[in-house]
Amino acid sequence: MPRPNDSLSNFELMVMLALIRLGDEAYGVPVSQQIADYRGKEVSIGSVYAALERLSSKGFVSSELGESTAERGGRAKRYFKVTRKGLQEVKETQRALVGLWKGLTELQDKKA
Amino acid sequence: MRRQPQKGWITDFGKWLLEHFSGSPNNDAILGDLEEQYARGKSRLWYSKEVAAAIVVRWCGEVFTKRILIMKRMAVWTVVLTATFFLGFWTARSTLLIPVEVPSMDSFKRQMEDRGVATDPYNIRGFLQIQLDEARTNDRRQRSAASKKRVEDFEKKLAEAQRRFLERRR
């Protein structure tokens, strides 16, 4: 059973889903853009990294340094990847949310 | 629109701020991401907002993760400061402590003069008074001419000392 601190917050879940979507190309900029596209609101890179640090301390994501480019002032990219434990946690969260969503007529789109 | 990597004050200042106030292990990656976006046409305002957000988010996260420790420390300091305040308050109001009045220089001089210390620093009159008392006691016991003479001598000496003392005082 997961510890209470190991559960995913709303934003952390979004970050995890963005990481899964992006695969091997997941670093700060595309993750924040991905979330911003779906949310319709801009997301600061700092808050993405803060969430990634928390997820990393929980063991849900791992990271490795990538190539450095002149465009980035010679700084290397840090690529993040969802771990097996992280994937398991996302699946459990999905199962819980889908279960809670089912049968809620108030949340269903009303068709004319 | 792509710009050349900027080495302007905004990126330098952003770097300095993040290095000094963020303390994130991903500072380098954050700065790289910010510079990448800045080079792709984001504004200076955007860059500044991102730096500020990174610092604020980091600090809020630190406070949240260390909230138990922070609350414990706040509780300890509240107890310590309250105890110190009440101890100081009690000490100031306590009747157990006798207030010590420091006399002014004038009143000190007056007191010394009243005791004759200022004009009779060796307290000759006091000394002679004691000698006279002893001589009188001896005289009452012995009833001799010598003891009587001794009493008379001391009476004269004391009278002389008293006269000089009053003269000096004037």
Interface residues (C-beta under 8 A of the other chain):
Chain A: Y27 G28 V29 S44 I45 G46 S47 Y49 A50 L52 E53 R54 S68 T69 A70 E71 R72 G73 R75 A76 K77 R78
Chain B: R2 P5 T11 S22 S24 P25 N26 D28 A29 I30 L31 G32 D33 L34 E35 E36 Q37 A39 R40 K49 E50 V51 A53 A54 I55 V56 V57 R58 G61
